[in-house]
Amino acid sequence: MARRNWGVSTEQVGVLKRLTEHHQLSVVAGDLKLLDGNWYVTHSGLLGIAQRNRCSGIRTAVEKALSDPGSSRWVFKATVYKSPRSRGFVGYGDADPSNVSSLVHGAEMRVAETRAVNRALRKAYGIGLCSVEELGWAPKSNAPGPPEQRAPSANGNNGHQNGQPRLRDRLCLLIRQHQLDAGLVKAFAADFCETASLRDASRDRVEAFINELAERAAKDRSGLICQLNSYAKPQEVAP
C-alpha cells in the first residue's frame, strides 16, 4: 500500500519494515504517514501501541503558568503510566495560532493536549518518530508524481529548519506575548538588519533580531516600547 500510494524508496521501505515489525504499526490502519519523504506516527498509532502494551493510564493537566487563554496559547503536561507502579513518563505540548493549521484555529487547547500525550507516549514506548499532530506546519503528502520544489527564503520563513519553529512564527508569538505593535516591530527589525525591509534580511540577522527583541521585551518592555514608538510615522495635520 505504501508503494502504491506514495511511491516509497527502498530506504523508506526498510524503515517501514522495522516500524511494523517492532511496534506493529500499520499503514493501512493509518498509524503512519509519509510526509516530505519522512515517516511520522499518528495519534491513533500511538494509542494503539499503548493499548497493546496494556498502558495503565494517562493523566493530563494544563500548565496555567505557561498558558495564556487570551491569546489562545495553551501548554499541557501529560504523564503516561505503563504500569500501576510506574513513576510515569512526562511530555509537554504547546499550541497557539502560530504553530497550528488555520483549519484548527479555535481548537488550540485540544491540539496542545494531544501533542503532550503524543510526546509522553513516544517517551514511554521508545518511539523516535515525531508524530503528525506535533508538527507546527503543514508538510506535503508524498503523493505520486514529481515533487514540487520550493527554494527556501533567506530569512527561513518557508517551513521549519532542523525541526525548529519558523522565525516568522517566533516573531509573531513575541509580538502577541508582549502586546507589541507589529508594524513598529517590522520597522525596528529592518533598521536592526540594515535592510529596506525585513523580507530582505538574511536568516542569521533575523534570528539575531528576534533574540534581541525577546531579551529586551523580558528585561525592559517600557524602554522597548519607547524605542518602537520612535519608528511611528508622524501623522499629517490637515491645514
N, C-alpha and C positions, 0 to 999 in steps of 0.2 A: 504493500500500500504506500509506503514511504517513497519507493522508487517511482510508482505510478503517479502520485500526486505532486511530488516535489523534485523528482529527478536527482535524488541524493547521490553524492560521490561515494567512492569505495571507502574513504576515510570516515565519512559520516555514517555509513552503514556499520562500520566497525564499532563506532561509539554507540550506536543504537543497539547493537547486539549485546554489548556489555551492560547497558542500562536495562534491557528487557530480561537478561539472564539474572542479573544481580538483584534488581529492585522489582522485577515483574511489572515494569511499566509498559503500557500498550499504546501504540499509535492509533489503533482502531478505536480504542476507548476514549481517546482524547487526553491521555496522560502526558503526552509530549507534543511539542510544536517545534517546527524548524523555521526559524526566523532569521533573515540575513545570514544564512549559512551556519547558524549555531542552534544547538538543541536547547530548549527550555522546558522545564517541567511545569505542569499546571496545578492549580489549587486542588482540583479533583484527584489528580495523580498523587499528590502528597497525602491527601486524606485517605486514599486507598492504601498507601504504604502504612500509615498509622493504624488503620483497621486490621490489616493483615498481621501486623506485629502486636496486636492487642494493646494498643495505647491505652493507658489508664485514664487520661483526661487532659484537657487543655483549658487553661484559665487565661482570660484577657482582662485588661484594665486600661482605662485612659490615663495617660500621663498628663495630669492637669497643669503642672508647672511648665510643660513644654508645648502645650496646645493653646490655640487662640481661636475659639469659635467664631469670633467676629470676622476674621479673615479666612475662615474655612480651613484652618490648619489644625490637623489632628495628629497626635502621636500616641501609639498604643504599645503596650508591653504584653507579650504573650509568653506563657510558660507551658511547656509540654512535659507531661509526666509519663514516662514509658512504662512505669510500674507503680504500684501503690507505695513503694518505698523509695521511689526516685526523688532526688532532690530537685529535679526539674531542669529543663533546657530553655534558656530565655532568648527571646528575639524581639527586636523593636521594629516597628513600621511607622512611617510617616506619610502623610498625603496632604497636599494643598493644591489649589488650582494650577500652579505652575508645573507640577510633576504628575498630573493625571490627564488622561484624554478628555477633550472637550465633551465627549459623549457621556462622561460620568460626573461632570461638574454638578455640585449639589449633593454628591454621594461620597465626599472625601472621607467622612468618618468611617464608612463601611470599607472603603479601599484601604485605609490605614490599618484597620483591624485585620483584614485579610493578609496584608503584607507582613504584619507582625507574626501571625500564625504560621505563614509560609516559612519565614526565617527560622522560627523556633523548631518547626518540623524538620527543616533541612539540617539544622544542627543536631537534632536528636537522632536522626537516622543516617547521617553522613552523606547527604545529597549535595554534591558540589555544584550542581547546575543552578543557575538563577531561575526563579520562577517567572512566568509570564506576568503575573499580577504585580510583581515588584518593579517592573520596568516603568520608568517615568517618561517613556517616549513610545512612539508607535512604529516599530520596525516593520519592514516589508515581509510579507509571507513569501516563502520560496515556491511560487507557482511556476509551472513550466514556461519556458520562453527565456529570451535573453534578459539578464538583469539590467535594471536601469542604473546607470552610473551617475553619481552626483559629485561634483567637485566640492570639497569642504571649503567653507569660508575661512578667511584669515583669522577671524575672531572666535571661531569654534561654535557658531550658532547652529550648524547643521548636525544634529544628533549629539550623542554622548562621545566623550573621549575617555578611553580606558575605563568605562563604566561609571564615570563621574557625571554629575548633572551638568547641563549646558550652562555656559557662562551667562547667557541671557536669562535663564531661569533663576540663577543665583542672584542676579542683579534685581530682577523683578521681586523676588522674595524679600531682599533687603529693603526695597522701596516700600513694600507693604508693611513689613515688620516695624519699621521706624517712621512710617507715615511721612515719606518724603515726596516732594513734587517730582514726578517722573521727567518732565520737560527740563527742569533745572538740573537734575542729576545728569541727563544726557549732555547738557551744555558743559557742565563741570567735567564730565568724562572726556569729551572732545578736547577740552583745554588741557587736561591732565595728560592725555595721549598725544597731544600736539598734532592733531589731525583736524580736518574740516568737519568731520562728523564721526561719531562712534563707530559707524559701519566701516570706516576706512582704516581703523586701528588694527594692529596685529593682535593675535590672541594673547601673547605674553603681556602686552601693555594693558589690554582689557582686564586680564586676570589681576595684574598689579593694582589697577584702579579699584576693582571690586574688593580686594583685600584692604586697601587703604580706606575705602568707604565704610567697610564693616568695622574697622578699628575706630574710625572717627565717630561713627554713629553710636558705638558702645561706650566710648570714653567721654565724648564731648558733643552730644547731639545739638546743644544750643549753638555752639561755635560752628558746627557743620551747617546748621540752618542759616546762620548769618552769611556764611560763605556762599551757599547756594543762592540766597536772595540777591547776591551781587551779580548773578547771571540773568536776573529778570530784566526783560526789556522795558524801558520806561514807557509808560502809556502816553500817547499823544493827546494833548489837550486841545479841544476844538477852539478856534478863535472866536 
